[in-house]
Amino acid sequence: MDTFLTVDEKPISLEQAIKYLQSAGKLSPFIGDILRQHVIERELQTREDIDISPALTEQAVIDFRLQNRLSDAQSFQEWLKNNGTDYNSFHSSVAFGFKLEKLKVLVTQDKVQEYFIERKLFLDRVVLSRIIVAEQELAEEIHIQIEEGSNFEQLAKEYSMADDRVVNGMMGPVSRGTMPDILRASVDVAQTGQTVGPIELEGRWGLFRIEQFLPASLEDNQLKQSLQNELFEKWLAEKIQKLTVRLQVT
């Protein structure tokens, strides 16, 4: 029997480990992780446009040690041991991280702009405050009070049925794509500071004040990275879908 793990001096075979994973309902995610890594490693081996400078990896290792107070050689060795790795493996994992990020860019760079346009409705956000009441007549009366100069926040605290009345009706950023069509249509033609409504939503009536428009842009590096990650995961899923996989445990 080939030993996969040793626990309290007792060997656990690969076959037994697989059975444990099956019993726990975690075999599929485990295999999924293996297939994911297999596709990535194979892609890195076959592509010739992924070249990472050794100096970049070395500097990243140095930065990691400084940030985690591991500049002392002995402390670093103890950290490596406690984390079940050694210097070569750690160095390789750092280099792999850089290669993976470069692969993501290469795989997605021609698709990001189009994907951004497809998703823009859901990526654009609007900061809203609201007052939700049960009756249209009350909503119209409150709207008149707002137009005459009454304080929106105070009216929200006094009349709104929504939980956010305790924070002056502030909803925070809301994706345009998740708004009901009737609300989005009103918001899209409104100006910052304007109150729209009353609008009937799920049997109640709402007044919505536009606090700020937050249009999405690919100049937002965090957003761009998020879209690249989504596209990369789609690409990976397509690659994995085409694999022929057989589980063989003897």
Long-range contacts (C-beta under 8 A, 24 or more apart in sequence): 14-249, 15-249, 15-250, 18-247, 18-249, 31-245, 31-247, 32-240, 35-240, 35-243, 35-245, 36-236, 36-240, 38-243, 39-236, 39-239, 39-240, 39-243, 40-100, 40-103, 40-236, 43-103, 43-239, 44-96, 44-99, 44-100, 44-103, 47-103, 47-106, 49-106, 50-99, 50-102, 50-103, 50-106, 52-95, 52-98, 52-99, 52-102, 56-98, 57-91, 57-94, 57-95, 57-98, 60-94, 60-97, 60-98, 61-90, 61-91, 61-94, 64-94, 103-232, 104-228, 104-229, 104-232, 105-228, 107-231, 107-232, 107-235, 108-227, 108-228, 108-231, 108-232, 108-235, 111-231, 112-218, 112-224, 112-227, 112-228, 112-231, 113-218, 115-227, 115-230, 115-231, 116-216, 116-218, 116-227, 119-227, 120-216, 121-176, 121-177, 122-175, 122-176, 122-177, 122-178, 123-175, 123-177, 123-216, 123-223, 124-175, 124-176, 124-177, 124-213, 124-214, 124-215, 124-216, 125-173, 125-174, 125-175, 125-176, 125-214, 125-216, 126-173, 126-174, 126-176, 126-179, 126-187, 126-210, 126-211, 126-212, 126-213, 126-214, 127-170, 127-171, 127-172, 127-173, 127-174, 127-210, 127-211, 127-212, 127-213, 127-214, 128-171, 128-172, 128-174, 128-187, 128-208, 128-209, 128-210, 128-211, 129-153, 129-156, 129-168, 129-169, 129-170, 129-171, 129-208, 129-209, 129-211, 130-156, 130-160, 130-162, 130-164, 130-169, 130-171, 130-206, 130-207, 130-208, 130-209, 131-155, 131-156, 131-159, 131-160, 131-162, 131-165, 131-169, 131-206, 131-207, 132-160, 132-161, 132-162, 132-201, 132-204, 132-205, 132-206, 133-159, 133-160, 133-161, 133-204, 133-205, 133-206, 134-161, 134-204, 134-205, 135-205, 136-198, 136-200, 136-205, 138-205, 139-197, 139-198, 139-205, 139-206, 139-207, 140-198, 142-207, 143-195, 143-197, 143-198, 143-207, 146-195, 146-207, 147-195, 152-195, 152-209, 161-204, 169-209, 170-211, 173-214, 183-208
